[in-house]
C-alpha cells in the first residue's frame, strides 16, 4: 500500500512537472514570438529613420541649391544694376555736354546778334 501511495505521489509529481514544463515552454514560445515581433518593429523603425534621414538630406541639398541659385541671381542683379548705373552716369555726362554746347551756341548767337547791331 505504501508503495502504491508512493507511486501515486510520483505520478502526481511527474504530472505537475510535465504541466509546469508545458507552461514554461508556452511562455518561452510566446517570449520568442514577442522578440521576433519587437525585432521587426525595430527594423521597421530603423527603415523609417533612414527614410527620414534621406528626406532631410534631400531637403537640405535642395535648400542649399536654392540658396546658391539665389546668391547667383543676386550677384547677377548686382552686376546688371552696376551696368545700368554706369549707363545712367554716361547719359548724365552727355546731357551735361549738351547743356554746355547749348550755352555756348546761345552765347555765340547772342554775341553775333550784338555784333550785328553794333555794326
Number of C-alpha atoms within 10 A of each C-alpha: 6 7 8 9 10 11 12 12 12 12 12 12 12 12 12 12 12 12 12 12 12 12 12 12 12 12 12 12 12 12 12 12 12 12 12 12 12 12 12 12 12 12 12 12 12 12 12 12 12 12 12 12 12 12 12 12 12 12 12 12 12 12 12 12 12 12 12 12 12 12 12 12 12 12 12 12 12 12 12 12 12 12 12 12 12 12 12 12 12 12 12 12 12 12 12 12 12 12 12 12 12 12 12 12 12 12 12 12 12 12 12 12 11 11 10 9 8 7 5
